[in-house]
Each structure stands twice: as C-alpha cells, then as structure tokens.
Amino acid sequence: MKISICIVNKNSEATIEKSLRSVLSQIDESYEVVIVDESSDKSREIINGLMKEYPKLIIPIYLAKEEMGNIGQARNRSITEASGEYCIMHIDCDDIWEPHIKDFVAVFLQIEKLFGKDFLLAGQQINMARRDFLLSVGSYQPIEHGEDRDLWMRLAKRNQYMPIDHVVFF
C-alpha cells in the first residue's frame, strides 16, 4: 500500500524546508510527497535540494506560469499526479508537523474497515481518503477559497464525510 501526501506550495520559501522536513522525517518509502509548486520565489531550489536527500520520496510538479490557477486546481493536480492508493491532503508548506501522521493513517484504516464505504476523514488540517474515491467525486472545485468546505459539503450530503476531533499536531 502506498500513501501519497499531497501538498500545494505557493511562494513559501521562508517555511517550506522546515515544513517538508517535518513530514519527510516521519515517512518511509511506502509514502510519497507530491508537491505542486506554483511559486515565483526560491521554493523550487529548496525542493530540489531536499530531493537530493530524499530522492525516492519527493515528486515535484512544477507548474509553468500559464498552468497556475487557484488552490482548488492545484490540489486536484496533486491528487491526479499521485500514485498512492490513498491521499493525505491539506498539509501545507507553512505548517510544521509533529510525528503523528502515521497515527492518523492508522486511525483512517481502522475506520475504513468498519465503515464499509468510501469516505473522507477530515481532521485538523489533515484529510485522508482513497485516491480513486477523490477522483470519482470530482475532488476540489476550481475556486480560490472554500474549496475544502465545498468538497466537505458535497461529501456530507452523500454521508461520506467524517470529521474527527483530535489533538492538533502541527
């Protein structure tokens, strides 16, 4: 089983290295980090430097200026480019993550066994679902703000949205 951590970056050169290291230090080769980068700062240089340290974990998607759109489009691109069976989303390049990502995955997998149908587990700044499920429900609308809430509302109408209250770990 492979899990894709889908990240969108837009001009976060001041925080991206520390943020990515906080994620990369928690994972092994059963994970990949798909970074859709829409930056005009030095973020790409930082990503390229980290790729030398973590060559099997980082999948960069560098968008040309004409490909850049909004956060919804970038999030969709990260899911489309992912190769994992599952996707973790909403880990952003200005967040530092404490070592609980694998715990969140374990909780998701336990709930999945019991729930019996596809769903999105929505935590505090972290969401997880099967990649094929996300692609089938249309994932994020191509809007700049509220793309996450729009997805949550569409899934809640189908009884496929599961918010979880937990200790914030970023």
C-alpha positions in Angstrom: 0.0 0.0 0.0 1.4 3.4 -1.0 0.1 6.7 0.5 0.5 10.0 -1.2 0.9 13.2 0.8 -0.4 15.9 -1.5 1.0 19.4 -0.9 0.5 22.7 -2.6 3.1 25.4 -2.4 2.9 29.0 -3.4 5.8 31.2 -2.5 6.6 29.6 0.9 10.4 29.8 0.6 10.6 31.0 4.2 8.9 27.9 5.6 8.9 25.2 3.0 12.2 23.4 4.1 11.2 23.2 7.8 7.7 22.1 6.9 8.8 19.4 4.4 11.4 18.1 6.8 8.7 17.7 9.5 6.8 15.5 7.1 9.7 13.7 5.5 11.2 12.7 8.8 8.1 10.7 9.6 7.7 8.6 6.5 9.4 5.8 4.6 9.2 4.5 1.0 5.6 3.4 1.5 4.8 7.1 1.2 5.4 9.8 -1.4 5.2 13.5 -1.1 3.6 15.1 -4.2 4.3 18.8 -4.2 2.5 21.0 -6.7 4.5 24.2 -6.8 3.2 27.5 -8.2 6.0 29.6 -6.9 7.9 32.6 -8.2 10.3 32.7 -5.2 13.2 30.3 -4.4 10.9 27.4 -3.2 11.9 25.3 -6.2 15.6 25.5 -5.3 14.7 24.3 -1.8 12.6 21.5 -3.1 15.4 20.4 -5.5 17.9 20.4 -2.6 15.6 18.2 -0.5 15.1 15.8 -3.4 18.9 15.1 -3.2 18.4 13.9 0.4 15.0 12.2 -0.2 15.1 11.1 -3.9 12.5 8.3 -3.5 10.0 10.3 -1.5 9.5 13.7 -3.3 7.6 14.0 -6.5 7.7 17.7 -7.6 5.2 19.1 -10.1 6.5 22.5 -11.2 3.8 24.5 -12.9 4.6 26.9 -15.6 3.1 30.4 -15.2 0.3 29.6 -17.7 -0.7 26.5 -15.8 -1.0 28.3 -12.5 -4.6 28.8 -11.3 -6.1 28.6 -7.9 -5.8 26.4 -4.8 -8.6 24.1 -5.9 -6.9 23.3 -9.3 -3.5 22.8 -7.6 -5.0 20.4 -5.0 -6.7 18.5 -7.8 -3.4 18.3 -9.7 -1.6 16.8 -6.7 -4.2 14.1 -6.4 -4.2 13.4 -10.1 -0.3 13.1 -10.1 -0.3 10.9 -7.0 0.4 7.2 -7.4 -0.7 6.1 -3.9 -3.8 4.2 -3.2 -4.6 6.8 -0.5 -4.1 10.5 -0.4 -3.4 12.8 2.6 -4.3 16.4 1.9 -4.1 19.8 3.5 -0.6 19.5 4.7 0.7 23.0 3.7 4.2 24.4 3.3 3.8 26.8 6.1 2.9 24.1 8.7 5.3 22.1 10.9 4.0 18.6 11.6 4.6 16.7 14.8 5.3 13.0 14.4 1.6 11.8 14.2 1.0 11.4 10.5 1.3 7.6 10.7 -1.1 7.6 13.7 -3.7 9.4 11.6 -3.3 6.9 8.8 -3.8 4.0 11.3 -7.0 5.6 12.6 -8.2 6.1 9.0 -7.5 2.4 8.1 -9.4 1.2 11.3 -12.4 3.3 10.5 -12.3 2.2 6.9 -12.6 -1.4 7.9 -15.7 -0.6 10.0 -17.5 2.0 7.8 -17.8 -0.2 4.7 -17.8 2.5 2.0 -15.5 5.2 0.8 -15.3 8.4 2.8 -13.1 11.4 3.6 -11.7 11.5 7.1 -11.3 15.2 7.9 -9.0 16.1 10.8 -7.3 19.3 12.0 -5.5 20.5 8.8 -5.2 16.9 7.6 -7.6 14.9 5.4 -7.4 11.4 4.0 -9.3 9.3 1.5 -8.8 6.7 -1.2 -7.4 8.4 -4.3 -9.8 6.7 -6.7 -12.7 7.9 -4.5 -11.4 11.5 -4.6 -11.1 11.4 -8.3 -14.6 9.9 -8.7 -16.3 12.6 -6.6 -14.7 15.4 -8.6 -12.3 16.4 -5.8 -11.9 20.1 -5.3 -13.8 22.8 -7.3 -11.5 25.2 -9.1 -12.1 28.1 -6.7 -9.6 30.2 -4.7 -11.2 30.0 -1.2 -13.5 27.5 0.4 -12.5 24.6 -1.9 -12.2 22.3 1.1 -15.6 23.3 2.6 -17.2 22.8 -0.8 -15.9 19.2 -1.0 -16.9 18.5 2.6 -20.4 19.7 2.0 -20.8 17.6 -1.2 -19.5 14.5 0.6 -21.6 15.2 3.7 -24.7 15.1 1.5 -23.7 11.6 0.5 -22.8 10.5 4.1 -19.2 10.2 3.0 -17.6 13.0 5.1 -16.3 12.0 8.5 -14.9 14.9 10.6 -12.7 13.7 13.5 -11.8 15.8 16.6 -8.2 15.2 17.7 -5.3 16.9 19.3 -3.9 19.3 16.7 -0.4 18.1 15.8 1.0 20.8 13.8 
